[in-house]
Amino acid sequence: MIECKNIHFGYSKDPLFNDLSANFENGHIYGLLGKNGAGKTTLLKCIAGLLHLKSGEIDVLGRKSIKKEPEILKDIFFFPENFFLPSLSGEKYYKLYCQFYPNFNEEYFLKTCVDFEIQLDKNLRTLSFGQKKKFYLAFGLSTFAKIMLLDEPTNGLDIPSKTAVRKKIAESLTENQTFIISTHQVRDLSQLFDYIIILHNGKIIFHNSIDYITDNYSIKIKTINQNNEKEEIESIYYEESTIGKIYLVKNKGNNSNIDLEFFFDAAISNPNSIF
Amino acid sequence: MTETNLLNLNNENYKIKNFISLFKLDFNLYGKQIFIAPLVVNLVFIFRTLISVFIKKFIVPYNIFNSNDINLGTYLFISLFIGVILISNSFKHLHQEEKAINFYMVPATIFEKFLSILIYYFFFYLIISILSTIIAFLINNIIVYLFFKIFYPLNLIKTLFYLKTISTYFFACSIFMLGSTYFKKNSFFLTILTLLAISMIYSMFSGILFLFIFKNTYFHSFMSLTELLSIIGLSIKSIFIIIEIVKFLLSIFFYFITYLRIVEYDVKGE
């Protein structure tokens, strides 16, 4: 479990987070969404203990992650957007690094590498960006760390790889684990999330479950042909598209599918209307 | 044995195992250069002796071969100088976001990470430099003996263990390691420039001090610590001991500051 309590942080004098609080429970996959510069990566770094807060506290599994103690680091796997892999073979890498993670599952790792089509005898530096990313992700998932912080895990991957990654993340989640996945590519991973957090201007403007969204919101489309109809749609947000107007409307008790990217656009264009 | 004792023992075993894993990891990340640098220097040492032997045996035979031709002190100095350059890059990875994340996220304490790097760059490098220079000296001696039937005694090795060399290397490493936490690029040169700037400030300060306090115009230029102590009337031996103690204390202080810098470091984007 992760508890962020009244955190204040900024790279310069201007604060990025001003009194931000959030809790992340075990057994869930959180989608961390936000525009560029909203602070998604910074929030992940703060949780990982890589940045010192101006004030406030972050407790990860009951410990202060900023202390960078091995007891907590073995339970955190941070997958940054840009990561470092040394000039070693995949086999040597996992044998060296797995020693630090008591829950590392070698069998699962080797199987994941086969699924991701990664050759472990090759030097990691010679792999393509996508292969490096899949290798690092395979290693990270195999640590079975309780806290998984994934920053743009599908960025730069081809379509089959995205599917494979999505499948692996879904199958590796255990009830002791918490996944926080930051992404711009909402559609790639939207099926995985069971909670959504939207960061906007250093604040969390939405933090709720997918069930809450589908129970309370739905999408209505008014095609170009229907545009002349006089019926007014009471919407929270709408977007013009090639097929007509797409509306986000309050649901009246029915469960419906919703496009998360559209919901995200609605949330950041009019944050107050979403709650 | 009580349950608490067993738990402590398991915890200690875990810590030792963890440090060994970190040590292995660091060897794979940084260890190679620690072996390569002294090896290259001493290969040059052997190669130079071979050329010298060849010239003195076949080209200018009247030129007598002497012990200076296999002076290992120079090569040890070069090897340690390279060691200082290497240590000036020891925490370079902190300035590169992805490498810094990799460094901090490895499940080990910051102290263990710091200690592991210090052991490699100072302790191991020093031992490897000394050993490789001794081996190179012995090989050189064999080469010289084969051609000139002269064998230079190993008492030259005594100079290697001269306390001053090791303490100076320890001191230099502390300064340049600290420099590596401040400077992103060209850490070696920037640390030297910083040292020069500090020396100039010290020179000005000591000049002013002596001009106003001692009214001594002779000393109002750059004043070394040795000169300062000799004015007080201390013997050369006492001065040497004081300087060694000051060097050691300053080294510990610089290592401590380096450690604090690593603890307080924020991994920001570039």
Interface residues (C-beta under 8 A of the other chain):
Chain A: Y11 T41 K45 A48 G49 L50 L51 H52 K68 E69 P70 L73 K74 I76 F77 F78 P80 N82 F83 F84 P86 L88 K92 L96 Y97 Q99 F100 Y101
Chain B: K17 N18 S21 L22 K24 L25 N28 L29 Q96 E97 E98 K99 A100 I101 N102 Y104 M105 V106 P107 A108 T109 I110 E112 E264 D266 V267 K268 G269
